[in-house]
Amino acid sequence: MNVIALAAAATFNLVCSGQRTTDSLAGKEQEPYNTTYRIDLTAQKWCEGDCKGLQNISEVQPTQLILSDSKVDGLSQRSLLVNRIDRESGIHSIVSTYSNPRIRGSTIIMKYDGACRKLAFTGFPKFETKF
């Protein structure tokens, strides 16, 4: 594989869509979701949607791509976020939880279940900043 082909294989967009389920004290809600990720495996960076900021890729494995994997376990906040894409099947899953241990019934759980398809990389925007 030549250098250009390797670079193209390492940069791509993913268009992901599916169902988002939100569970909270207020009940369960479901709605469709659709998002686009821009991914550069060489730079270990990604962004979502309008790409207002770049994020570090959490982990690249041969069969899965973990965009985010974070956990907070504090006195006033407990949260978890895992954003994962199966590189063989294209299955996309996000699990996001939030609770305030001081407030009973404050737990919110969001689950995204969908699929992604690969498209050509549209690049990262150039950010014009004053400092």
C-alpha positions, 0 to 999 in steps of 0.5 A: 500500500502506498503512502497516499492509500495509507493516509486515506485509510487512516482518515475518514468520516463516519455517518452514524444513526440509530435510536437514542433512549433516555431513562430518568425519573421522568420516564423513558424517552426514545428518539432517532439520532444522526451524527457525523464524525470526522476521524484521523487515526494517525493524528489520534483526533476526532470531531463531531458535527460542525467540528467546533473542537478536536478531541483525542481518540481514547483507543484504537483497536483492530476491531473497535474504535473508542472515541470517548471513555471517561468516568467521574466519581465525585461527591457532587457528580458521578458520570460515565461516557463511553462512545464505541464503534465496532470496526467490523460491523459498524455498530455504534453504541454510546452509554452516558450516565449522570447522577448527583449523589446528593439528590435522590432520583437524579440519575439519567442514563442515555443509550445510543444504539445505531450503525455507522457507514464510512465516507470520504474524509472532509478534513478538520476545519482551520480555527481562526483564533486571536490567541 
